[in-house]
Amino acid sequence: MLREVDIRLTPEESGEERARAHAAARVLGVPFSRIRGVRLLKESIDARQRTIYKQLHCIVAVDESLPRPDPLPEPPRALPHGAPRVLIIGCGPAGLFAALRCLELGVKPVVLERGKDVSSRRFDLKPINCLGHVLPDSNYCFGEGGAGAFSDGKLFTRATKRGSVAEVYRLFVAYGASPSILTDAHPHIGSDKLPRIIRSMRSSIQAAGGEVNFGVRADRLLRSADGRRLLGVGTADGREWTAGAVILATGHSARDIYELLAREKVLMERKAFAVGVRIEHPQSLIDAAQYHLRPGSSRPPSLPAASYTLSATRQGRGVHSFCMCPGGFIVPAATQDDEVVVNGMSLSRRNSPLANSGFVVSVFPEDTDELLPQYGPLSGVAWQKRLEQATALAGGGMMKAPAQLATDFLAHRVSASLPRCGYRPGITAWDLRALLPPFVSAHLELGLRLFERNIPGFSGRHALLIGSETRTSSPIRIPRLDSSLQHPFLEGLFPCAEGAGYAGGIVSAALDGRRCATAAAAFVRPDH
Ligand SMILES: Cc1cc2nc3c(=O)[nH]c(=O)nc-3n(C[C@H](O)[C@H](O)[C@H](O)COP(=O)(O)OP(=O)(O)OC[C@H]3O[C@@H](n4cnc5c(N)ncnc54)[C@H](O)[C@@H]3O)c2cc1C
């Protein structure tokens, strides 16, 4: 018989097959000799008590063998001659997973990406970090792999209703991710491993007959004579690309795409987003709080760098942690020279001595009303950009970021000195209250006081605030019909993933890419 069981083991024991089998036998009340196999399905850390356990959800074979595990997805088969085409604008997680899905469905994906391939793109990160110079089409947000390529590579998502998260994880493993992401409750890849996976996905797309074009920036819409049907796009190099359907997966940093849609009078709606700062602590402080470590003792090697998720709502407005990166670095995620935007990343081993997280406050469309007369539905984008430019001025240039100790932020004073920080372009002491909108500062203050109860030291003398975290999610939604996933007034346009307001993270973007590809394939092949 096969039974699913939950067992608890210490972190040291949890990796040992024999210890798992003994624990399973105990839970099932059968002799150890009858256990023929134990397979891990999900693994999480239970650190609620002083003694830390690993919680393992397993399938156990009693008196019979375990069935073979499901095989990983095969690379897509070669396309038949004359397969219909779908244009995919953007080669982030949404674009890549949309392309793979198109191939599964016998449709040719033609991907257009403004940036470079992921290997060449890496060389453009150095000028941002060392010279403060951002190439407008090749940076932490633009290029093959999108904003996900040099990210933390956390794959946790709550978007479980948008498609099969397990299928997305299995695809990542098929293209080179560690199989541990299939069982880890908080899977993580790391920015040292992501580029190889992205390259392998692209090779597979090309081998099956799909196209991936780099250095092509969509800057025009090609529409039918009556304007109601999207036929394709024009690119900055003067070329025109047509297809039966266009999946727009350009991410939320592609402000020129929002401007293009506004000029073309394509309906867009304002939506809520969040802004604030990155907060950085010594990783040891987070470990001590989350793992109940005694003063002076360090995290045992069997435990990963600890993380946290914090949130609170007061007076109808939220303050929360966002994209927490244990053992990580803070990176300059601006897409233009006149902005400073911070975000976080980590390597697969998460072994930097610093932990960082977005620490942000919700912004509602009404908060940006002052810009409505001038910018219409793009008021949130303009508001975000204004804050990013003010942040750059406060930092003093060269991508330096304004920063303040949390204790000084609470005491309304500029920090006299700043600690070492994991943001490579450097930091400048600044009064962040003078930079951030007052309601953002007020809620950050609230968050600092509240979260201190969860993590002692969260707002203490080792906590550093770095401005500004602005690109948490899109301030825009491009509407689409639930039935067809097409824009209600522009047939053939499939607004997709983060830039269109339907995703927030790598996995939800990948899921939405797959959904849009399924809908686009049905549109170009109505007979199937
Ligand atoms: C530093 C950093 C760390 C992050 N860490 C994590 C994490 O750990 N976990 C997580 O889930 N999420 C993380 N994120 C967020 C995550 O990367 C995004 O949510 C995700 O990449 C969105 O996917 P997408 O495909 O919708 O858009 P994007 O990834 O933004 O991709 C859009 C693509 O479109 C291209 N493009 C834009 N305009 C045009 C145009 N006009 N023509 C052609 N191409 C165009 C861009 O170059 C880009 O490649 C991180 C983001 C950053 C910046």
The ligand as a Tripos MOL2 file, in Angstrom:
@<TRIPOS>MOLECULE
LIG
   53    58     1     0     0
SMALL
NO_CHARGES

@<TRIPOS>ATOM
      1 C1         16.7170   42.3860   -9.0430 C.3       1 LIG1
      2 C2         15.3810   41.6700   -9.0820 C.ar      1 LIG1
      3 C3         15.1740   40.5750   -8.2510 C.ar      1 LIG1
      4 C4         13.9800   39.8760   -8.2950 C.ar      1 LIG1
      5 N1         13.8380   38.7510   -7.5310 N.ar      1 LIG1
      6 C5         12.7420   37.9830   -7.6870 C.ar      1 LIG1
      7 C6         12.6250   36.7480   -7.0270 C.ar      1 LIG1
      8 O1         13.5030   36.3190   -6.3080 O.2       1 LIG1
      9 N2         11.4830   36.0160   -7.2050 N.ar      1 LIG1
     10 C7         10.4810   36.4470   -8.0070 C.ar      1 LIG1
     11 O2          9.4780   35.7340   -8.1420 O.2       1 LIG1
     12 N3         10.5600   37.6220   -8.6520 N.ar      1 LIG1
     13 C8         11.6660   38.3850   -8.5280 C.ar      1 LIG1
     14 N4         11.7650   39.5740   -9.2010 N.ar      1 LIG1
     15 C9         10.6320   39.9870  -10.0280 C.3       1 LIG1
     16 C10        10.5740   39.1520  -11.3070 C.3       1 LIG1
     17 O3         11.8150   39.1810  -11.9190 O.3       1 LIG1
     18 C11         9.4810   39.6820  -12.2120 C.3       1 LIG1
     19 O4          8.2600   39.6030  -11.5020 O.3       1 LIG1
     20 C12         9.3570   38.8540  -13.4810 C.3       1 LIG1
     21 O5         10.5810   38.8260  -14.1720 O.3       1 LIG1
     22 C13         8.2710   39.4280  -14.4080 C.3       1 LIG1
     23 O6          8.2480   38.6740  -15.5640 O.3       1 LIG1
     24 P1          7.6970   39.2350  -16.9520 P.3       1 LIG1
     25 O7          8.0680   38.2260  -17.9690 O.co2     1 LIG1
     26 O8          6.2730   39.6180  -16.7930 O.co2     1 LIG1
     27 O9          8.4780   40.6080  -17.2150 O.3       1 LIG1
     28 P2         10.0420   40.9120  -17.2650 P.3       1 LIG1
     29 O10        10.8210   39.9050  -16.5340 O.co2     1 LIG1
     30 O11        10.1770   42.3320  -16.8560 O.co2     1 LIG1
     31 O12        10.4210   40.7540  -18.8070 O.3       1 LIG1
     32 C14         9.9970   41.6660  -19.7720 C.3       1 LIG1
     33 C15        10.9420   41.5740  -20.9520 C.3       1 LIG1
     34 O13        10.4100   42.3780  -21.9960 O.3       1 LIG1
     35 C16        11.4660   43.0580  -22.6370 C.3       1 LIG1
     36 N5         10.9230   44.2620  -23.2640 N.ar      1 LIG1
     37 C17        10.4350   45.3590  -22.6450 C.ar      1 LIG1
     38 N6         10.0090   46.2540  -23.5570 N.ar      1 LIG1
     39 C18        10.2100   45.6980  -24.7700 C.ar      1 LIG1
     40 C19         9.9780   46.1400  -26.0930 C.ar      1 LIG1
     41 N7          9.4390   47.3470  -26.3510 N.pl3     1 LIG1
     42 N8         10.3350   45.3300  -27.1270 N.ar      1 LIG1
     43 C20        10.9110   44.1140  -26.8950 C.ar      1 LIG1
     44 N9         11.1660   43.6570  -25.6460 N.ar      1 LIG1
     45 C21        10.7990   44.4260  -24.5970 C.ar      1 LIG1
     46 C22        12.4270   43.3650  -21.5080 C.3       1 LIG1
     47 O14        13.7350   43.5980  -21.9970 O.3       1 LIG1
     48 C23        12.3310   42.1150  -20.6530 C.3       1 LIG1
     49 O15        13.2840   41.1610  -21.0230 O.3       1 LIG1
     50 C24        12.9470   40.2990   -9.1690 C.ar      1 LIG1
     51 C25        13.1500   41.4210   -9.9890 C.ar      1 LIG1
     52 C26        14.3520   42.1070   -9.9560 C.ar      1 LIG1
     53 C27        14.5550   43.3050  -10.8550 C.3       1 LIG1
@<TRIPOS>BOND
     1     1     2 1
     2     2     3 ar
     3     2    52 ar
     4     3     4 ar
     5     4     5 ar
     6     4    50 ar
     7     5     6 ar
     8     6     7 ar
     9     6    13 1
    10     7     8 2
    11     7     9 ar
    12     9    10 ar
    13    10    11 2
    14    10    12 ar
    15    12    13 ar
    16    13    14 ar
    17    14    15 1
    18    14    50 ar
    19    15    16 1
    20    16    17 1
    21    16    18 1
    22    18    19 1
    23    18    20 1
    24    20    21 1
    25    20    22 1
    26    22    23 1
    27    23    24 1
    28    24    25 2
    29    24    26 1
    30    24    27 1
    31    27    28 1
    32    28    29 2
    33    28    30 1
    34    28    31 1
    35    31    32 1
    36    32    33 1
    37    33    34 1
    38    33    48 1
    39    34    35 1
    40    35    36 1
    41    35    46 1
    42    36    37 ar
    43    36    45 ar
    44    37    38 ar
    45    38    39 ar
    46    39    40 ar
    47    39    45 ar
    48    40    41 1
    49    40    42 ar
    50    42    43 ar
    51    43    44 ar
    52    44    45 ar
    53    46    47 1
    54    46    48 1
    55    48    49 1
    56    50    51 ar
    57    51    52 ar
    58    52    53 1
@<TRIPOS>SUBSTRUCTURE
     1 LIG1         1 GROUP 0 **** ****
